[in-house]
Amino acid sequence: MDLIKSYLLLINIISLLVMYMDKQRAKRRKFRISEKSLFLLALLGGSVGIFLGIHLFHHKTKHIKFTVGIPMIIILQMYFIIRYFH
């Protein structure tokens, strides 16, 4: 169980940092991180980090697939954790 907690902490830190990096790249009009990659990080367990990045950095706030999709992923992941690991 400690390994799972460590993994989730690490993937969420990485996801938050990736959101920060993408926001900085957007400001500088540089090559961006694909939305597909951001959603992949969320699906791999980094959904909370992506969600925090949306709100802390005001990034992807006008994209409904992020403002609705990421919370939906969090809800599904919470259901899965409660259902199978509790």
Residue, then its C-alpha position, 0 to 999 in steps of 0.5 A: m500500500d505504501l508503494i501505491k501511495s508513493y506512486l500517486l504522490l509522485i505522479n501528481i507532483i509530476s502532473l502539477l509540474v507539467m501543467y506549470m511547464d505548459k502554462q509557461r510555454a503558452k505564455r511564451r508561445k513555445f511548443r506545447i504539451s499535448e492535451k492528450s498527454l495531460f489526459l494520459l497523466a490524469l488517467l495514470g493517477g495524476s488527476v489531482g495534480i492536473f486539477l490543481g494545475i488548472h486552478l493554481f495556474h489558471h490553465k485550461t480553464k476555458h476548455i470544458k473537457f478539462t474543467v469537466g473531464i478532469p473532475m470526472i476522472i477524479i470521481l471515477q478514480m475515487y470510486f475505483i479506490i474505494r470499491y477495490f482498495h478499501 
